[in-house]
């Protein structure tokens, strides 16, 4: 049985200090991980360093299946003709859900460009 889980996306600067510290140790590489903090569980997906702006990572959904949370996410890249920031970026998404003992599985999905 699948159940959609409500989540809140949190900007890095608004995340608790312990979450910020953990993310800063890992955001130079592509990774998926969770960090508990008080009554919340933070689900974090980093993309690593990208050569320009226009790259992102997005969470499509979080669903509870049995005793697992399935986090479906996708990456977007700038289109060939897009104007992008000429600076190294570190795309990241942080989602906050209520604390759970469920195992978290990450599933990268492919989204077609609009």
C-alpha positions, -999 to +999 in steps of 0.1 A: +000+000+000+014+034-011+009+065+009+020+100-002+041+117+025+039+154+029+073+171+029+086+207+031+116+218+010+141+238+032+166+263+019+202+256+031+203+289+050+171+281+068+181+245+078+191+238+114+228+244+121+236+206+125+220+199+091+241+227+075+273+214+090+266+179+077+256+191+042+288+212+039+309+181+045+292+163+016+279+187-010+310+187-032+300+152-043+269+135-057+251+119-028+218+110-011+215+108+027+192+115+057+199+133+089+177+132+120+172+165+139+148+168+168+113+156+157+122+158+120+141+138+094+159+157+067+163+141+033+192+155+014+202+150-022+233+167-035+245+169-071+282+178-066+300+207-082+287+218-116+306+241-139+278+267-143+243+277-131+212+260-145+217+226-129+193+215-102+180+185-082+143+181-074+122+158-054+092+145-073+075+126-044+080+108-011+059+078-006+056+053+022+055+017+009+052-008+037+079+003+062+100+022+036+100+058+024+107+060-013+121+093-024+117+098-062+140+126-075+154+139-107+181+162-120+177+190-146+205+204-167+206+237-186+195+236-222+222+243-248+209+279-254+201+288-218+218+319-203+235+306-171+256+319-143+292+315-151+302+302-117+306+269-100+274+258-084+265+230-060+228+220-066+211+206-036+176+198-023+167+194+014+133+180+024+119+178+059+095+151+070+082+140+103+106+116+121+101+080+111+118+047+117+111+037+081+140+029+059+147+055+032+153+044-004+163+069-031+151+064-067+164+086-095+138+091-122+141+105-157+121+135-165+118+147-201+126+183-208+095+206-211 
